[in-house]
Amino acid sequence: MADLHLGKAETFQAHGIPLPSDGDGATLNGLLELAHQLEPQQVVVLGDLIHSRLGLTGELRAKLAALPELLGCKLRLIGGNH
């Protein structure tokens, strides 16, 4: 996967731009569905997992902590540009 940019809506909200906070659910559900279909040994995220620190909410932290178990494999991050 590349450039998931989780927490993007929350980042925009922190800057006063009203956006719904449901974008991460669609991204994560798609990732989980794909992982369950393909049963990988490892998922590698290339680039920006989180859009910015402002979007890293407690809820998103909990989802990320549970992600390897939900994927059923290791999760590896290759850092991006922000």
C-alpha positions as CSV (number, residue, x, y, z in Angstrom):
1,M,0.0,0.0,0.0
2,A,1.1,3.6,-0.5
3,D,0.3,6.9,1.0
4,L,-2.8,6.0,3.1
5,H,-2.8,9.5,4.7
6,L,-5.0,8.4,7.7
7,G,-6.3,11.2,9.8
8,K,-6.6,13.6,6.9
9,A,-10.1,14.8,7.7
10,E,-9.2,15.5,11.3
11,T,-6.2,17.5,10.2
12,F,-8.4,19.6,8.0
13,Q,-10.9,20.0,10.8
14,A,-8.1,21.2,13.1
15,H,-7.6,24.0,10.6
16,G,-11.3,24.9,10.5
17,I,-12.3,23.1,7.3
18,P,-15.4,21.0,7.9
19,L,-15.1,17.5,6.6
20,P,-16.7,14.3,7.8
21,S,-14.5,12.0,9.9
22,D,-15.4,8.7,8.2
23,G,-12.7,8.6,5.5
24,D,-10.3,6.3,7.5
25,G,-13.0,3.7,7.9
26,A,-13.3,3.1,4.1
27,T,-9.5,3.1,3.7
28,L,-8.9,0.6,6.6
29,N,-11.9,-1.6,5.7
30,G,-10.6,-1.8,2.1
31,L,-7.1,-2.8,3.4
32,L,-8.6,-5.4,5.7
33,E,-10.7,-6.9,2.9
34,L,-7.7,-7.1,0.6
35,A,-5.6,-8.7,3.3
36,H,-8.2,-11.3,4.1
37,Q,-8.5,-12.2,0.4
38,L,-4.8,-12.4,-0.3
39,E,-3.5,-13.6,3.1
40,P,-0.1,-11.9,2.9
41,Q,2.7,-12.6,5.3
42,Q,3.4,-8.9,5.6
43,V,1.8,-5.6,4.5
44,V,4.2,-2.9,3.6
45,V,3.0,0.7,3.7
46,L,5.1,2.9,1.4
47,G,4.9,6.6,2.3
48,D,2.6,8.5,4.5
49,L,0.6,6.3,6.9
50,I,-0.6,9.4,8.8
51,H,-1.5,12.6,7.1
52,S,-0.2,14.7,10.0
53,R,0.2,14.7,13.8
54,L,-3.0,16.7,14.1
55,G,-4.9,13.7,12.6
56,L,-3.4,11.1,15.0
57,T,-6.4,11.0,17.4
58,G,-6.8,8.5,20.2
59,E,-9.2,6.5,18.1
60,L,-6.8,6.3,15.2
61,R,-4.0,5.3,17.6
62,A,-6.2,2.4,18.8
63,K,-7.0,1.3,15.3
64,L,-3.4,1.3,14.3
65,A,-2.4,-0.7,17.3
66,A,-5.0,-3.3,16.4
67,L,-4.1,-3.3,12.7
68,P,-1.5,-6.1,12.6
69,E,-3.8,-8.5,14.4
70,L,-6.7,-7.6,12.2
71,L,-4.6,-8.0,9.1
72,G,-3.3,-11.3,10.4
73,C,0.3,-10.4,9.5
74,K,3.2,-8.1,10.1
75,L,2.8,-4.4,9.2
76,R,5.8,-2.5,8.0
77,L,6.1,1.2,7.4
78,I,8.5,2.8,5.0
79,G,8.6,6.5,6.0
80,G,7.2,9.1,3.6
81,N,7.7,12.8,3.2
82,H,5.6,14.0,6.1
